[in-house]
């Protein structure tokens, strides 16, 4: 649903590594998801998205993170 390419995962650290390539300029953005125990029976999910090249992303990384949280099961 997110059109991400999963590059790997590390269950011990709770990390998932992925990337997404932009359709227009073919820029690659790296995505890291970290899931950890919140100490109260739930989980905390952190997401980072960063462009490999270029200085601006016109909000693409922030939009990608918002979309991830929209489709994340609650």
C-alpha positions, 0 to 999 in steps of 0.5 A: 500500500505504501510502495516501499522497498523493504531492504531489511529488518532487525527484530532484536532492535525492532528496526525495519529499513526501507526506501522509496524512489520518487516517480518524477526525478527518481530520487531515493529516500531512506526510511527507518521504522523503529518499534519498541515497548512502551513499558505499559503493554503497548508499543511506540513506533518511530519513523524517519524518512530522509532524502539521499540526494538534494537539499529539499524534498518539497514536503515528501518525507513528512507526507510519507510519514503521515501516510504511514501512520494513516495506514498503521493498524491502531 
